Amino acid sequence: MPSTLYRTHITNEESDVTIISDVKMAIFEAIKELKKQRTILKNYICTHKQFLTSFSPVKSESDEKIINLMVEGATIFNVGPMAAVAGALADLMLNSMKKTGESYPLPPKVVLIENGGEIAIDSEQPLRIALYAGHNELNANVGFLIQKGDCPLGIATSSATIGHAISLGEADAVTIFAKNATLADAGATKIANLVKGEDIEKSIKYALDVVDKMQEIQGAFISREGYVGTTGRLPQIIKIQGQPNGIVWGNLKNILPDDFELL
C-alpha cells in the first residue's frame, strides 16, 4: 500500500525547490538544510569570486560539504563549479531527510528533492518523471518510471533552448542519470556542451560516445530537433499522454507521485 506523501514548494533567492516525502519532519529538515547550505555558499563566494564565474574547475581547501561536492563534480567533468550547484544542494537536502529517522521513530521511505530541474531521489515507492525536452514533438509523451531498484538516483537536464542556465551546445535536452544529483548536474552541463554542429545525428552520437567512456554517468537521454539518442542504464521509459495528474514535467518542474498532501 503506497504511503501518504507530502509535498511542499519553497523559493530561497535563486533556489526554486519542490520537496516530497512520506514524513513531514523530513521536509522541514530539508528546508533547514537548504537555507544553511545557501548561506555557507554565499559566504564562500564573497571571498572566492572565481568560484562563481569560472567555466573551468577550481581548487578549494574548504571543509564545507557544499563546496567540496561542487568542486568534485566540476573536476570530474571539467566544468565550472556552479555547474553542480543545484545538484549539490539537492543531494545535501536529501541526506538531511534520510537522517530524520535518527531523531524520529521511522526514517522516510520516500525522499525527493527537485531543485530548479535537478533531482535527488531515494524512494521505495515508484514515481514518474515526464521529460520536458524543449519545443519538439517529444514534450508530451516521454517519461521515466523511477523504482526502488533505481535508487538512490540523481537526474539532471541541461538545455540550450529552455531555461536560464548557460549551455554552450545546441541540444533541446540532455538528461543525465548518475548515483547522485551533483554528478548528474555537472555531467549534464558537460555533455550538453558537446551536442552541436550542423549534422544533428552526428552531434548526438558524438556526445553519447563520450558518455560511454565516463563511469560516473549511468545513462543519458539526448534530444535535438526531433532526434533522440540514449545510452547506458536508464530507468524504464514510459509513454505519457497529455499532462495527467501525478506527473510534473522534466527540466522546468519534474516529478510528482499520484497522491500527495500540500504542506
RODODREN-598248 format. One line per 4 residues: number of its first residue (from 1); their letters; for each residue x, y, z of N, C-alpha, C. Coordinates in nm, 4 decimals, padded with zeros to 6 digits. Layout:
<nuvexs>
NUM = a = X,Y,Z,X,Y,Z,X,Y,Z ~ ...
</nuvexs>
This chain:
<nuvexs>
1 = mpst = 00.0855,-00.1192,00.0000,00.0000,00.0000,00.0000,00.0894,00.1246,00.0000 ~ 00.0769,00.2106,-00.1003,00.1615,00.3296,-00.1050,00.1419,00.4183,00.0170 ~ 00.2505,00.4809,00.0590,00.2442,00.5723,00.1725,00.1752,00.7017,00.1313 ~ 00.1162,00.7700,00.2314,00.0688,00.9063,00.2075,00.1906,00.9958,00.1895
5 = lyrt = 00.1915,01.0741,00.0845,00.3055,01.1590,00.0559,00.2698,01.3053,00.0744 ~ 00.3688,01.3804,00.1187,00.3528,01.5234,00.1418,00.4449,01.5983,00.0462 ~ 00.3977,01.7126,00.0025,00.4738,01.7917,-00.0937,00.4712,01.9373,-00.0528 ~ 00.5856,02.0030,-00.0679,00.5901,02.1472,-00.0475,00.6809,02.2103,-00.1513
9 = hitn = 00.6606,02.3376,-00.1731,00.7430,02.4136,-00.2675,00.7978,02.5348,-00.1956 ~ 00.9271,02.5601,-00.2145,00.9904,02.6731,-00.1478,01.0849,02.7421,-00.2447 ~ 01.0893,02.8743,-00.2372,01.1913,02.9510,-00.3091,01.2786,03.0208,-00.2056 ~ 01.4079,03.0160,-00.2290,01.5035,03.0823,-00.1414,01.6071,03.1482,-00.2307
13 = eesd = 01.5906,03.2781,-00.2544,01.6734,03.3508,-00.3501,01.6679,03.2787,-00.4851 ~ 01.7818,03.2309,-00.5390,01.7792,03.1676,-00.6714,01.7232,03.0254,-00.6697 ~ 01.7146,02.9642,-00.5544,01.6696,02.8246,-00.5463,01.5178,02.8154,-00.5529 ~ 01.4698,02.7289,-00.6410,01.3267,02.7020,-00.6584,01.3088,02.5516,-00.6402
17 = vtii = 01.2565,02.5107,-00.5250,01.2676,02.3718,-00.4816,01.1317,02.3101,-00.4526 ~ 01.1115,02.1875,-00.5002,00.9977,02.1055,-00.4617,01.0495,01.9888,-00.3789 ~ 00.9847,01.9618,-00.2671,01.0272,01.8552,-00.1769,00.9106,01.7605,-00.1545 ~ 00.9363,01.6307,-00.1655,00.8336,01.5290,-00.1467,00.8850,01.4227,-00.0500
21 = sdvk = 00.8003,01.3819,00.0427,00.8367,01.2740,00.1348,00.7111,01.2177,00.1996 ~ 00.7267,01.1003,00.2597,00.6177,01.0420,00.3375,00.6262,01.0807,00.4846 ~ 00.7294,01.1589,00.5209,00.7477,01.2044,00.6590,00.7558,01.3568,00.6592 ~ 00.6606,01.4219,00.7242,00.6564,01.5678,00.7254,00.7847,01.6285,00.7806
25 = maif = 00.8348,01.5709,00.8901,00.9532,01.6287,00.9525,01.0730,01.6254,00.8587 ~ 01.0804,01.5270,00.7722,01.1908,01.5199,00.6765,01.1893,01.6406,00.5833 ~ 01.0711,01.6853,00.5458,01.0595,01.8031,00.4603,01.1087,01.9279,00.5330 ~ 01.0725,01.9406,00.6603,01.1188,02.0556,00.7382,01.2709,02.0542,00.7523
29 = eaik = 01.3289,01.9349,00.7684,01.4744,01.9230,00.7784,01.5408,01.9651,00.6474 ~ 01.4793,01.9296,00.5350,01.5355,01.9671,00.4050,01.5357,02.1181,00.3865 ~ 01.4296,02.1837,00.4303,01.4216,02.3298,00.4183,01.5306,02.3961,00.5021 ~ 01.5514,02.3469,00.6230,01.6584,02.3993,00.7086,01.7945,02.3810,00.6429
33 = elkk = 01.8145,02.2642,00.5811,01.9428,02.2361,00.5168,01.9659,02.3270,00.3967 ~ 01.8619,02.3532,00.3200,01.8747,02.4436,00.2053,01.9224,02.5810,00.2509 ~ 01.8590,02.6357,00.3513,01.8959,02.7685,00.4000,02.0378,02.7696,00.4553 ~ 02.0724,02.6651,00.5285,02.2073,02.6554,00.5857,02.3136,02.6502,00.4765
37 = qrti = 02.2945,02.5630,00.3773,02.3963,02.5451,00.2751,02.4052,02.6652,00.1817 ~ 02.2944,02.7310,00.1556,02.2993,02.8515,00.0729,02.3774,02.9618,00.1436 ~ 02.3625,02.9745,00.2741,02.4376,03.0748,00.3498,02.5866,03.0455,00.3438 ~ 02.6221,02.9181,00.3612,02.7630,02.8780,00.3522,02.8201,02.9111,00.2151
41 = lkny = 02.7445,02.8800,00.1103,02.7912,02.9042,-00.0264,02.8070,03.0533,-00.0544 ~ 02.7113,03.1335,-00.0124,02.7198,03.2780,-00.0341,02.8411,03.3366,00.0362 ~ 02.8662,03.2948,00.1585,02.9815,03.3453,00.2327,03.1119,03.3057,00.1653 ~ 03.1165,03.1854,00.1102,03.2384,03.1394,00.0438,03.2627,03.2192,-00.0844
45 = icth = 03.1573,03.2420,-00.1602,03.1716,03.3148,-00.2860,03.2182,03.4586,-00.2627 ~ 03.1799,03.5158,-00.1499,03.2215,03.6533,-00.1189,03.3733,03.6683,-00.1161 ~ 03.4435,03.5636,-00.0768,03.5896,03.5690,-00.0675,03.6584,03.4861,-00.1753 ~ 03.5788,03.4199,-00.2606,03.6347,03.3389,-00.3689,03.5511,03.3653,-00.4946
49 = kqfl = 03.5688,03.4829,-00.5539,03.4858,03.5256,-00.6656,03.4937,03.4302,-00.7845 ~ 03.6103,03.3697,-00.8058,03.6284,03.2807,-00.9205,03.5364,03.1591,-00.9125 ~ 03.4993,03.1214,-00.7917,03.4121,03.0072,-00.7723,03.2775,03.0291,-00.8411 ~ 03.2352,03.1530,-00.8475,03.1068,03.1875,-00.9082,03.1155,03.1993,-01.0594
53 = tsfs = 03.2276,03.2475,-01.1116,03.2342,03.2861,-01.2522,03.3092,03.1885,-01.3430 ~ 03.3894,03.1005,-01.2853,03.4742,03.0143,-01.3679,03.3942,02.9105,-01.4458 ~ 03.4326,02.8887,-01.5724,03.3763,02.7818,-01.6532,03.4643,02.6579,-01.6484 ~ 03.5685,02.6625,-01.5672,03.6604,02.5502,-01.5503,03.6691,02.5143,-01.4022
57 = pvks = 03.7175,02.3945,-01.3703,03.7306,02.3564,-01.2291,03.8222,02.4511,-01.1531 ~ 03.7944,02.4695,-01.0253,03.8801,02.5490,-00.9382,03.9165,02.4659,-00.8159 ~ 04.0285,02.5002,-00.7546,04.0726,02.4288,-00.6353,04.0129,02.4934,-00.5105 ~ 04.0015,02.4145,-00.4064,03.9480,02.4665,-00.2808,04.0075,02.3899,-00.1634
61 = esde = 04.0304,02.4614,-00.0542,04.0753,02.3990,00.0697,03.9677,02.4074,00.1767 ~ 03.8457,02.4309,00.1337,03.7340,02.4427,00.2265,03.6982,02.3071,00.2863 ~ 03.6464,02.3097,00.4093,03.5955,02.1892,00.4731,03.4439,02.1762,00.4577 ~ 03.3817,02.2724,00.3918,03.2372,02.2720,00.3797,03.1905,02.1704,00.2745
65 = kiin = 03.0861,02.0960,00.3078,03.0373,01.9902,00.2197,02.9905,02.0446,00.0856 ~ 02.9175,02.1554,00.0869,02.8640,02.2097,-00.0368,02.9758,02.2487,-00.1327 ~ 03.0818,02.3062,-00.0802,03.1949,02.3471,-00.1636,03.2662,02.2253,-00.2207 ~ 03.2911,02.1264,-00.1361,03.3636,02.0071,-00.1806,03.2851,01.9261,-00.2830
69 = lmve = 03.1538,01.9180,-00.2655,03.0713,01.8475,-00.3638,03.0788,01.9158,-00.4998 ~ 03.0674,02.0479,-00.5000,03.0710,02.1211,-00.6259,03.2079,02.1113,-00.6929 ~ 03.3134,02.1202,-00.6137,03.4491,02.1082,-00.6674,03.4708,01.9696,-00.7268 ~ 03.4246,01.8665,-00.6575,03.4408,01.7296,-00.7067,03.3687,01.7091,-00.8400
73 = gati = 03.2427,01.7517,-00.8461,03.1672,01.7363,-00.9704,03.2292,01.8129,-01.0852 ~ 03.2735,01.9361,-01.0578,03.3343,02.0190,-01.1617,03.4646,01.9586,-01.2126 ~ 03.5430,01.9037,-01.1214,03.6721,01.8454,-01.1592,03.6533,01.7217,-01.2455 ~ 03.5596,01.6360,-01.2098,03.5352,01.5136,-01.2862,03.4949,01.5448,-01.4299
77 = fnvg = 03.4122,01.6461,-01.4473,03.3568,01.6744,-01.5803,03.4192,01.7955,-01.6476 ~ 03.5199,01.8560,-01.5850,03.5923,01.9685,-01.6439,03.4985,02.0842,-01.6790 ~ 03.4172,02.1228,-01.5805,03.3270,02.2375,-01.5948,03.3471,02.3288,-01.4738 ~ 03.2813,02.4425,-01.4735,03.2893,02.5320,-01.3587,03.2104,02.4765,-01.2412
81 = pmaa = 03.2469,02.5125,-01.1178,03.1785,02.4576,-01.0005,03.0307,02.4912,-00.9929 ~ 02.9903,02.6068,-01.0454,02.8488,02.6429,-01.0391,02.7626,02.5529,-01.1276 ~ 02.8249,02.4757,-01.2160,02.7502,02.3792,-01.2965,02.6916,02.2682,-01.2108 ~ 02.7399,02.2557,-01.0873,02.6938,02.1487,-00.9984,02.6158,02.2012,-00.8788
85 = vaga = 02.5866,02.3301,-00.8742,02.5310,02.3888,-00.7519,02.3913,02.3354,-00.7197 ~ 02.3035,02.3294,-00.8181,02.1669,02.2844,-00.7903,02.1660,02.1389,-00.7454 ~ 02.2458,02.0568,-00.8120,02.2533,01.9158,-00.7748,02.3136,01.8943,-00.6375 ~ 02.4180,01.9705,-00.6058,02.4817,01.9569,-00.4747,02.3860,01.9949,-00.3621
89 = ladl = 02.3130,02.1028,-00.3803,02.2135,02.1422,-00.2802,02.1072,02.0339,-00.2636 ~ 02.0625,01.9771,-00.3755,01.9623,01.8712,-00.3698,02.0154,01.7496,-00.2939 ~ 02.1408,01.7121,-00.3194,02.1996,01.5974,-00.2500,02.2076,01.6201,-00.0998 ~ 02.2491,01.7380,-00.0588,02.2621,01.7671,00.0836,02.1260,01.7718,00.1513
93 = mlns = 02.0268,01.8217,00.0811,01.8916,01.8215,00.1360,01.8397,01.6785,00.1510 ~ 01.8648,01.5957,00.0492,01.8224,01.4561,00.0575,01.8894,01.3852,00.1748 ~ 02.0192,01.4081,00.1921,02.0912,01.3447,00.3036,02.0331,01.3851,00.4377 ~ 01.9939,01.5112,00.4501,01.9351,01.5568,00.5758,01.8003,01.4904,00.5995
97 = mkkt = 01.7256,01.4655,00.4933,01.5973,01.3977,00.5060,01.6144,01.2529,00.5493 ~ 01.7140,01.1853,00.4931,01.7366,01.0449,00.5271,01.7781,01.0278,00.6725 ~ 01.8398,01.1306,00.7305,01.8840,01.1234,00.8697,01.7717,01.1494,00.9687 ~ 01.6545,01.1847,00.9173,01.5421,01.2158,01.0057,01.5095,01.0984,01.0970
101 = gesy = 01.5265,00.9764,01.0477,01.4970,00.8577,01.1272,01.5846,00.8398,01.2486 ~ 01.6962,00.9124,01.2559,01.7830,00.9048,01.3738,01.7224,00.9793,01.4916 ~ 01.6339,01.0735,01.4639,01.5731,01.1542,01.5690,01.4245,01.1261,01.5882 ~ 01.3629,01.0625,01.4900,01.2198,01.0373,01.4946,01.1947,00.8875,01.4753
105 = plpp = 01.0767,00.8383,01.5071,01.0519,00.6944,01.5124,01.0858,00.6170,01.3852 ~ 01.0502,00.6725,01.2681,01.0706,00.5985,01.1445,01.1407,00.6851,01.0403 ~ 01.2391,00.6297,00.9705,01.3013,00.7055,00.8614,01.2066,00.7143,00.7430 ~ 01.2181,00.8159,00.6625,01.1312,00.8274,00.5451,01.1614,00.7191,00.4421
109 = kvvl = 01.0573,00.6723,00.3754,01.0724,00.5741,00.2686,01.0730,00.6401,00.1313 ~ 01.0278,00.7645,00.1277,01.0261,00.8407,00.0028,01.0891,00.9767,00.0286 ~ 01.1971,01.0064,-00.0404,01.2562,01.1399,-00.0326,01.2905,01.1847,-00.1738 ~ 01.2474,01.3037,-00.2069,01.2724,01.3572,-00.3397,01.2912,01.5075,-00.3302
113 = ieng = 01.3986,01.5527,-00.3886,01.4280,01.6963,-00.3986,01.4372,01.7305,-00.5455 ~ 01.3619,01.8306,-00.5885,01.3744,01.8838,-00.7231,01.4148,02.0295,-00.7090 ~ 01.5350,02.0601,-00.7523,01.5915,02.1936,-00.7352,01.6200,02.2537,-00.8720 ~ 01.5284,02.3353,-00.9200,01.5488,02.4003,-01.0492,01.5624,02.3033,-01.1647
117 = geia = 01.5003,02.1859,-01.1529,01.5068,02.0868,-01.2598,01.6034,01.9738,-01.2331 ~ 01.6897,01.9879,-01.1325,01.7818,01.8802,-01.0969,01.7220,01.8018,-00.9799 ~ 01.7361,01.6707,-00.9824,01.6635,01.5847,-00.8900,01.7571,01.4934,-00.8133 ~ 01.7319,01.4828,-00.6824,01.7916,01.3795,-00.5987,01.6753,01.2980,-00.5440
121 = idse = 01.6800,01.1662,-00.5618,01.5657,01.0833,-00.5249,01.6122,00.9511,-00.4636 ~ 01.5454,00.9124,-00.3577,01.5664,00.7815,-00.2966,01.4302,00.7356,-00.2465 ~ 01.3669,00.6468,-00.3195,01.2281,00.6126,-00.2905,01.2036,00.4623,-00.2992 ~ 01.1286,00.4112,-00.2034,01.0828,00.2730,-00.2086,00.9504,00.2621,-00.2838
125 = qplr = 00.8953,00.3752,-00.3209,00.7659,00.3814,-00.3895,00.7879,00.4335,-00.5311 ~ 00.7297,00.3714,-00.6331,00.7514,00.4185,-00.7708,00.7047,00.5622,-00.7904 ~ 00.7829,00.6381,-00.8658,00.7491,00.7752,-00.9006,00.7736,00.7943,-01.0494 ~ 00.6976,00.8837,-01.1095,00.7082,00.9055,-01.2537,00.7614,01.0449,-01.2854
129 = ialy = 00.8467,01.0498,-01.3867,00.9006,01.1765,-01.4350,00.8635,01.1928,-01.5812 ~ 00.8158,01.3093,-01.6183,00.7962,01.3404,-01.7596,00.9094,01.4320,-01.8037 ~ 00.9685,01.4017,-01.9176,01.0802,01.4798,-01.9679,01.0305,01.5960,-02.0527 ~ 01.0668,01.7172,-02.0127,01.0396,01.8343,-02.0960,01.1623,01.8591,-02.1814
133 = aghn = 01.1525,01.8285,-02.3089,01.2701,01.8262,-02.3952,01.2721,01.9410,-02.4951 ~ 01.2187,02.0541,-02.4565,01.2212,02.1683,-02.5460,01.1045,02.1660,-02.6429 ~ 01.1117,02.2481,-02.7452,00.9990,02.2667,-02.8372,01.0042,02.1644,-02.9497 ~ 00.9680,02.0410,-02.9164,00.9574,01.9393,-03.0192,00.8499,01.8395,-02.9813
137 = elna = 00.8224,01.7458,-03.0685,00.7089,01.6554,-03.0521,00.7231,01.5602,-02.9351 ~ 00.8388,01.5524,-02.8700,00.8586,01.4606,-02.7584,00.7994,01.5109,-02.6277 ~ 00.7706,01.6384,-02.6205,00.7342,01.7005,-02.4931,00.6288,01.6242,-02.4149 ~ 00.5241,01.5783,-02.4809,00.4077,01.5296,-02.4078,00.4000,01.3787,-02.3955
141 = nvgf = 00.5050,01.3042,-02.4367,00.4859,01.1606,-02.4315,00.6065,01.0779,-02.3878 ~ 00.7098,01.1383,-02.3355,00.8254,01.0622,-02.2896,00.8457,01.0830,-02.1403 ~ 00.8564,00.9736,-02.0684,00.8791,00.9837,-01.9244,00.9591,00.8657,-01.8746 ~ 00.9872,00.8675,-01.7451,01.0630,00.7609,-01.6813,00.9921,00.7172,-01.5543
145 = liqk = 00.9871,00.5873,-01.5324,00.9332,00.5318,-01.4093,01.0501,00.4991,-01.3171 ~ 01.0596,00.5728,-01.2069,01.1690,00.5529,-01.1113,01.1222,00.4544,-01.0049 ~ 01.1909,00.3416,-00.9942,01.1538,00.2382,-00.8996,01.2631,00.2208,-00.7944 ~ 01.2324,00.1423,-00.6924,01.3230,00.1239,-00.5794,01.4624,00.0811,-00.6248
149 = gdcp = 01.4675,-00.0090,-00.7225,01.5967,-00.0588,-00.7693,01.6810,00.0444,-00.8414 ~ 01.6199,00.1555,-00.8828,01.6943,00.2633,-00.9496,01.7626,00.3558,-00.8497 ~ 01.7210,00.3490,-00.7236,01.7619,00.4478,-00.6233,01.8781,00.3988,-00.5378 ~ 01.9537,00.4956,-00.4793,01.9424,00.6410,-00.4939,01.9853,00.6852,-00.6335
153 = lgia = 01.9291,00.7957,-00.6773,01.9495,00.8382,-00.8150,01.9526,00.9901,-00.8241 ~ 02.0438,01.0386,-00.9075,02.0468,01.1802,-00.9414,02.0097,01.1966,-01.0878 ~ 01.9272,01.2955,-01.1165,01.8820,01.3217,-01.2534,01.8983,01.4709,-01.2808 ~ 01.9561,01.5037,-01.3949,01.9727,01.6449,-01.4300,01.9549,01.6631,-01.5793
157 = tssa = 01.9019,01.7766,-01.6164,01.8813,01.8091,-01.7577,01.9439,01.9437,-01.7898 ~ 02.0175,01.9477,-01.8998,02.0738,02.0733,-01.9497,02.0180,02.0984,-02.0893 ~ 01.9885,02.2241,-02.1191,01.9266,02.2572,-02.2473,01.9790,02.3895,-02.3006 ~ 01.9918,02.3955,-02.4315,02.0296,02.5210,-02.4967,01.9082,02.6006,-02.5391
161 = tigh = 01.7886,02.5403,-02.5296,01.6685,02.6057,-02.5827,01.5648,02.6395,-02.4773 ~ 01.5780,02.5849,-02.3562,01.4835,02.6164,-02.2492,01.5606,02.6448,-02.1212 ~ 01.4988,02.7210,-02.0318,01.5615,02.7507,-01.9042,01.6613,02.8642,-01.9138 ~ 01.7164,02.9034,-01.7970,01.8062,03.0187,-01.7909,01.9529,02.9801,-01.7795
165 = aisl = 01.9811,02.8509,-01.7576,02.1197,02.8078,-01.7393,02.1971,02.8196,-01.8706 ~ 02.3262,02.8438,-01.8597,02.4120,02.8582,-01.9767,02.4491,02.7215,-02.0326 ~ 02.4288,02.7027,-02.1628,02.4751,02.5835,-02.2329,02.5505,02.6279,-02.3565 ~ 02.6662,02.5659,-02.3812,02.7471,02.6000,-02.4978,02.7144,02.5111,-02.6168
169 = gead = 02.6173,02.4206,-02.5995,02.5772,02.3314,-02.7072,02.4466,02.3747,-02.7710 ~ 02.3839,02.2809,-02.8449,02.2621,02.3122,-02.9188,02.1524,02.2087,-02.8944 ~ 02.1615,02.1327,-02.7875,02.0626,02.0285,-02.7593,01.9351,02.0883,-02.7021 ~ 01.8214,02.0277,-02.7366,01.6967,02.0636,-02.6706,01.6980,02.0120,-02.5265
173 = avti = 01.7524,01.8922,-02.5074,01.7628,01.8383,-02.3721,01.8678,01.7286,-02.3666 ~ 01.9534,01.7376,-02.2672,02.0445,01.6287,-02.2318,02.0133,01.5915,-02.0878 ~ 01.9554,01.4746,-02.0694,01.9210,01.4280,-01.9350,02.0198,01.3192,-01.8942 ~ 02.0835,01.3411,-01.7796,02.1870,01.2512,-01.7301,02.1393,01.1845,-01.6015
177 = fakn = 02.1669,01.0556,-01.5902,02.1349,00.9774,-01.4713,02.2669,00.9345,-01.4065 ~ 02.2785,00.9584,-01.2752,02.4012,00.9248,-01.2033,02.3652,00.8839,-01.0608 ~ 02.4662,00.8459,-00.9836,02.4400,00.7977,-00.8481,02.3962,00.9089,-00.7545 ~ 02.4223,01.0347,-00.7915,02.3725,01.1474,-00.7129,02.3494,01.2667,-00.8051
181 = atla = 02.2832,01.3669,-00.7522,02.2443,01.4815,-00.8337,02.3625,01.5722,-00.8675 ~ 02.4637,01.5754,-00.7823,02.5819,01.6575,-00.8107,02.6488,01.6117,-00.9393 ~ 02.6733,01.4810,-00.9497,02.7365,01.4269,-01.0701,02.6452,01.4423,-01.1907 ~ 02.5164,01.4195,-01.1730,02.4227,01.4345,-01.2843,02.4209,01.5780,-01.3354
185 = daga = 02.4228,01.6738,-01.2432,02.4172,01.8156,-01.2792,02.5402,01.8580,-01.3589 ~ 02.6579,01.8291,-01.3050,02.7813,01.8653,-01.3753,02.7935,01.7867,-01.5055 ~ 02.7523,01.6599,-01.5029,02.7596,01.5772,-01.6227,02.6676,01.6261,-01.7324 ~ 02.5490,01.6726,-01.6958,02.4553,01.7239,-01.7961,02.5115,01.8468,-01.8657
189 = tkia = 02.5768,01.9341,-01.7887,02.6402,02.0519,-01.8487,02.7504,02.0113,-01.9459 ~ 02.8356,01.9195,-01.9018,02.9466,01.8716,-01.9852,02.8964,01.8128,-02.1169 ~ 02.8027,01.7199,-02.1083,02.7574,01.6501,-02.2281,02.6758,01.7419,-02.3189 ~ 02.5931,01.8280,-02.2597,02.5134,01.9198,-02.3414,02.6023,02.0145,-02.4219
193 = nlvk = 02.7140,02.0529,-02.3664,02.8071,02.1410,-02.4380,02.8618,02.0766,-02.5657 ~ 02.8599,01.9432,-02.5714,02.9172,01.8710,-02.6851,02.8189,01.8532,-02.8005 ~ 02.6906,01.8717,-02.7746,02.5882,01.8470,-02.8768,02.5710,01.9728,-02.9606 ~ 02.6443,01.9798,-03.0704,02.6395,02.0987,-03.1556,02.6942,02.0643,-03.2939
197 = gedi = 02.6646,02.1510,-03.3891,02.7088,02.1299,-03.5268,02.5912,02.1080,-03.6199 ~ 02.6154,02.1224,-03.7496,02.5081,02.1133,-03.8490,02.4520,01.9725,-03.8613 ~ 02.5338,01.8707,-03.8430,02.4877,01.7322,-03.8541,02.4287,01.6904,-03.7194 ~ 02.2963,01.6919,-03.7087,02.2297,01.6687,-03.5805,02.2556,01.5273,-03.5299
201 = eksi = 02.2377,01.4271,-03.6165,02.2588,01.2891,-03.5739,02.4031,01.2661,-03.5288 ~ 02.4965,01.3214,-03.6009,02.6374,01.3063,-03.5659,02.6677,01.3724,-03.4320 ~ 02.6056,01.4876,-03.4047,02.6304,01.5585,-03.2794,02.5802,01.4780,-03.1600 ~ 02.4663,01.4111,-03.1769,02.4122,01.3284,-03.0683,02.5001,01.2052,-03.0472
205 = kyal = 02.5393,01.1404,-03.1564,02.6228,01.0204,-03.1451,02.7559,01.0514,-03.0791 ~ 02.8155,01.1637,-03.1145,02.9438,01.2009,-03.0536,02.9296,01.2159,-02.9022 ~ 02.8230,01.2845,-02.8589,02.8012,01.3035,-02.7158,02.7765,01.1708,-02.6448 ~ 02.7013,01.0818,-02.7079,02.6749,00.9508,-02.6473,02.8024,00.8684,-02.6360
209 = dvvd = 02.8907,00.8805,-02.7335,03.0191,00.8096,-02.7275,03.1023,00.8582,-02.6083 ~ 03.0962,00.9878,-02.5807,03.1677,01.0421,-02.4649,03.1071,00.9887,-02.3359 ~ 02.9748,00.9836,-02.3297,02.9074,00.9295,-02.2116,02.9539,00.7877,-02.1832 ~ 02.9649,00.7065,-02.2868,03.0036,00.5665,-02.2702,03.1416,00.5503,-02.2079
213 = kmqe = 03.2241,00.6538,-02.2162,03.3595,00.6473,-02.1606,03.3665,00.6999,-02.0178 ~ 03.2542,00.7485,-01.9649,03.2545,00.8118,-01.8330,03.1801,00.7245,-01.7332 ~ 03.2542,00.6615,-01.6425,03.1935,00.5692,-01.5475,03.1037,00.6394,-01.4464 ~ 03.1180,00.7707,-01.4314,03.0351,00.8452,-01.3359,02.8918,00.8640,-01.3851
217 = iqga = 02.8686,00.8407,-01.5144,02.7349,00.8550,-01.5714,02.6742,00.7174,-01.5924 ~ 02.5540,00.6965,-01.5373,02.4856,00.5689,-01.5533,02.4134,00.5599,-01.6871 ~ 02.3560,00.6706,-01.7295,02.2822,00.6697,-01.8550,02.2536,00.8102,-01.9029 ~ 02.2185,00.8214,-02.0314,02.1914,00.9532,-02.0894,02.0794,00.9442,-02.1922
221 = fisr = 02.0009,01.0508,-02.1982,01.8929,01.0668,-02.2964,01.9151,01.2032,-02.3610 ~ 01.9353,01.2044,-02.4933,01.9652,01.3294,-02.5630,01.8616,01.3549,-02.6714 ~ 01.8092,01.4751,-02.6743,01.7094,01.5157,-02.7734,01.7562,01.6434,-02.8422 ~ 01.7485,01.6419,-02.9740,01.7793,01.7640,-03.0506,01.6975,01.7649,-03.1795
225 = egyv = 01.6109,01.8611,-03.1921,01.5322,01.8843,-03.3132,01.4646,01.7570,-03.3644 ~ 01.3990,01.6855,-03.2753,01.3230,01.5671,-03.3156,01.4029,01.4390,-03.3190 ~ 01.5351,01.4464,-03.3034,01.6190,01.3272,-03.2974,01.6481,01.2934,-03.1514 ~ 01.6534,01.1634,-03.1227,01.6768,01.1183,-02.9858,01.7835,01.0101,-02.9849
229 = gttg = 01.8690,01.0147,-02.8844,01.9667,00.9083,-02.8637,01.9763,00.8745,-02.7170 ~ 01.9975,00.7484,-02.6850,02.0134,00.7057,-02.5464,02.1313,00.6116,-02.5354 ~ 02.1861,00.6043,-02.4155,02.2909,00.5075,-02.3880,02.2948,00.4798,-02.2390 ~ 02.3543,00.3660,-02.2022,02.3708,00.3329,-02.0607,02.2451,00.2736,-01.9995
233 = rlpq = 02.2425,00.2766,-01.8663,02.1327,00.2183,-01.7897,02.0340,00.3275,-01.7520 ~ 01.9182,00.3266,-01.8162,01.8137,00.4244,-01.7895,01.7010,00.3585,-01.7097 ~ 01.6294,00.4380,-01.6290,01.5051,00.3861,-01.5718,01.4089,00.3489,-01.6843 ~ 01.3053,00.2744,-01.6513,01.2072,00.2333,-01.7511,01.1452,00.3544,-01.8190
237 = iiki = 01.1493,00.3558,-01.9527,01.0885,00.4641,-02.0290,00.9396,00.4357,-02.0437 ~ 00.8578,00.5353,-02.0169,00.7134,00.5189,-02.0241,00.6546,00.6242,-02.1169 ~ 00.5393,00.5909,-02.1742,00.4695,00.6860,-02.2602,00.3663,00.7607,-02.1774 ~ 00.3611,00.8904,-02.1952,00.2708,00.9748,-02.1173,00.1801,01.0499,-02.2136
241 = qgqp = 00.0518,01.0417,-02.1900,-00.0444,01.1101,-02.2746,-00.0861,01.2405,-02.2080 ~ -00.0743,01.3508,-02.2808,-00.1182,01.4797,-02.2277,-00.0391,01.5186,-02.1044 ~ -00.1074,01.5820,-02.0079,-00.0455,01.6217,-01.8824,-00.1335,01.5760,-01.7663 ~ -00.1380,01.4427,-01.7422,-00.2261,01.3896,-01.6387,-00.1794,01.4289,-01.4993
245 = ngiv = -00.2723,01.4220,-01.4037,-00.2347,01.4446,-01.2642,-00.1333,01.3392,-01.2223 ~ -00.0471,01.3753,-01.1306,00.0501,01.2791,-01.0812,00.1847,01.2895,-01.1488 ~ 00.1992,01.3836,-01.2430,00.3277,01.3986,-01.3109,00.3640,01.5466,-01.3151 ~ 00.4883,01.5745,-01.2872,00.5390,01.7101,-01.3064,00.6456,01.7024,-01.4133
249 = wgnl = 00.6567,01.8082,-01.4916,00.7329,01.7991,-01.6147,00.8794,01.8311,-01.5966 ~ 00.9620,01.7494,-01.6640,01.1070,01.7450,-01.6595,01.1823,01.8690,-01.6210 ~ 01.2503,01.9314,-01.7128,01.3509,02.0306,-01.6814,01.2962,02.1501,-01.6033 ~ 01.1711,02.1837,-01.6197,01.1185,02.3016,-01.5537,01.0555,02.2719,-01.4175
253 = knil = 00.9988,02.1532,-01.3993,00.9351,02.1226,-01.2719,00.9747,01.9853,-01.2197 ~ 00.9507,01.8855,-01.2950,00.9854,01.7463,-01.2662,00.8806,01.6591,-01.2013 ~ 00.9058,01.5898,-01.0908,00.8290,01.4710,-01.0576,00.7229,01.4930,-00.9517 ~ 00.6155,01.4212,-00.9651,00.5156,01.4139,-00.8585,00.4597,01.2731,-00.8510
257 = pddf = 00.4338,01.2229,-00.7335,00.3598,01.0986,-00.7209,00.2127,01.1260,-00.7457 ~ 00.1330,01.0207,-00.7495,-00.0092,01.0372,-00.7790,-00.0848,01.1056,-00.6657 ~ -00.0553,01.0689,-00.5403,-00.1306,01.1197,-00.4262,-00.0375,01.1911,-00.3285 ~ -00.0720,01.3124,-00.2943,00.0105,01.3871,-00.2011,-00.0730,01.4930,-00.1316
261 = ell = -00.0238,01.5364,-00.0165,-00.0855,01.6464,00.0545,00.0120,01.7628,00.0563 ~ -00.0397,01.8814,00.0339,00.0446,02.0012,00.0365,00.0735,02.0424,00.1788 ~ 00.1953,02.0835,00.2054,00.2318,02.1378,00.3368,00.2339,02.2889,00.3275
</nuvexs>
